[in-house]
Amino acid sequence: MVCCAIQFSGGHVMTQAQRDITRKLRVFSSAQQIGNVSKACRYFSVGRQSFYEWKKAYADRGEPGRINSKPCPRNPALRTPPAIEEKVLHLRRTYPLGQTSISRYLERYHRIKISYRFVYLILVRHGMNRLPRNAKERAVQTHRYEKQVPGHHIQVDVKLLIFEAPDEKKIRRFQYTAMDDATRVKALRIYRKHT
């Protein structure tokens, strides 16, 4: 176990493991003196579940049970690829976007699916998780898809319309809208059938 050591003015060096043990002993002795585990845990800001886990570890393993176990090793396979990390950091530097906005932008414009939680972890790792207080949100510059020659490309959209007749029956109609990409001229018509 890797322990960091602290040297006190008297020359005594205390390792991280020794500090953990000392803290646990203080919590145990306080709980015993007060006679109330909940109060002792509240005073030392320790969860009761942790208290009982420490107690069980000591009962099972003795003194070595008082040393905190090693944390779970990091799995490099779960880490976000560097190329995606760089895109996240670039977006954060260029535009003051939040983690959700960055996640949506990457999915929409780069077809990269990454959860906002992973975006947050990347920003934390690089110390960029907080936006500056004076940062104003800037719109992301996007290029509108359009054609140069009229009639070359037409967008067609269908919308379902529901009307209520005087006899309270619902009438379904379909609105077809066609728009020319070059001139942005629209034409629409309502039909009875979706075909």
JOHU-V689915 format. One record per residue. N is the residue number from 1. RES is the residue in one small letter. OMEGA is omega in degrees with one decimal (NA if undefined). NEAR is the number of other ideal C-beta (glycine too) atoms within 12 Angstrom. Layout:
N:RES:OMEGA:NEAR
N:RES:OMEGA:NEAR
This chain:
1:m:-179.9:14
2:v:-178.3:10
3:c:173.0:17
4:c:-175.5:14
5:a:176.9:14
6:i:-179.9:17
7:q:178.9:11
8:f:-175.9:11
9:s:-179.9:7
10:g:179.9:8
11:g:-179.8:8
12:h:-179.9:11
13:v:179.5:16
14:m:-179.8:19
15:t:178.3:19
16:q:179.4:19
17:a:179.1:24
18:q:177.4:23
19:r:177.8:21
20:d:-179.2:26
21:i:-179.9:24
22:t:179.5:19
23:r:-179.7:24
24:k:179.3:30
25:l:178.0:20
26:r:178.8:22
27:v:-179.8:34
28:f:-177.2:26
29:s:178.0:16
30:s:178.8:23
31:a:-179.6:26
32:q:-179.6:16
33:q:-178.9:14
34:i:-176.3:17
35:g:-178.6:11
36:n:-177.5:15
37:v:-177.5:25
38:s:-179.3:19
39:k:179.7:18
40:a:179.8:27
41:c:178.3:26
42:r:-178.8:17
43:y:-177.7:18
44:f:-178.5:25
45:s:179.4:12
46:v:176.8:26
47:g:179.9:16
48:r:178.8:20
49:q:177.2:13
50:s:179.4:22
51:f:-177.7:30
52:y:175.2:19
53:e:176.9:21
54:w:-178.0:33
55:k:179.7:25
56:k:179.5:14
57:a:178.6:22
58:y:179.2:21
59:a:-177.8:14
60:d:-170.8:13
61:r:-179.5:14
62:g:-177.2:10
63:e:178.3:15
64:p:178.7:15
65:g:179.2:19
66:r:179.0:28
67:i:179.5:24
68:n:178.8:23
69:s:-179.8:16
70:k:175.7:12
71:p:179.9:8
72:c:-179.5:7
73:p:179.6:9
74:r:-179.8:11
75:n:-177.9:7
76:p:179.8:9
77:a:-178.5:8
78:l:-177.3:11
79:r:179.0:14
80:t:179.1:28
81:p:-177.3:16
82:p:-179.0:14
83:a:179.3:14
84:i:177.8:25
85:e:-179.0:25
86:e:177.5:18
87:k:179.0:27
88:v:-178.7:39
89:l:178.0:26
90:h:179.5:21
91:l:-178.7:32
92:r:179.9:32
93:r:-174.0:19
94:t:-178.7:18
95:y:176.6:22
96:p:-179.3:23
97:l:175.0:30
98:g:-175.8:23
99:q:-179.9:28
100:t:179.9:18
101:s:178.4:25
102:i:179.8:39
103:s:-179.6:31
104:r:-179.7:21
105:y:-178.8:29
106:l:179.7:33
107:e:-175.4:19
108:r:-172.3:14
109:y:-179.3:18
110:h:-177.4:19
111:r:177.3:11
112:i:179.1:24
113:k:177.3:15
114:i:-176.3:29
115:s:179.4:20
116:y:178.7:22
117:r:177.9:16
118:f:176.2:25
119:v:179.2:35
120:y:-179.6:24
121:l:176.9:22
122:i:-178.9:32
123:l:178.1:30
124:v:-177.8:17
125:r:-178.0:18
126:h:177.5:20
127:g:-178.3:10
128:m:-175.3:27
129:n:178.6:20
130:r:175.6:15
131:l:175.1:20
132:p:-176.8:12
133:r:-177.2:7
134:n:-177.4:7
135:a:175.8:16
136:k:-177.3:11
137:e:178.1:13
138:r:178.8:14
139:a:177.1:12
140:v:-178.4:19
141:q:178.6:11
142:t:179.4:10
143:h:-179.4:7
144:r:-179.6:9
145:y:177.4:13
146:e:179.0:16
147:k:-177.4:17
148:q:-174.9:12
149:v:178.9:12
150:p:179.2:15
151:g:-178.3:14
152:h:-177.9:13
153:h:-178.8:18
154:i:174.2:21
155:q:179.8:22
156:v:-179.4:18
157:d:178.9:15
158:v:179.6:19
159:k:178.5:17
160:l:177.2:17
161:l:178.1:20
162:i:177.9:13
163:f:177.5:16
164:e:-180.0:11
165:a:178.8:11
166:p:179.1:7
167:d:176.8:7
168:e:173.0:8
169:k:179.7:10
170:k:179.4:12
171:i:179.0:16
172:r:175.0:18
173:r:-177.6:20
174:f:179.3:22
175:q:176.3:22
176:y:178.0:24
177:t:176.7:20
178:a:-179.0:20
179:m:177.7:22
180:d:-176.0:21
181:d:-176.3:21
182:a:-175.0:18
183:t:-176.5:19
184:r:176.7:17
185:v:-178.0:15
186:k:171.3:17
187:a:180.0:16
188:l:-179.8:19
189:r:-179.2:16
190:i:-179.1:18
191:y:177.7:17
192:r:-175.7:14
193:k:-179.2:11
194:h:-178.6:14
195:t:NA:7
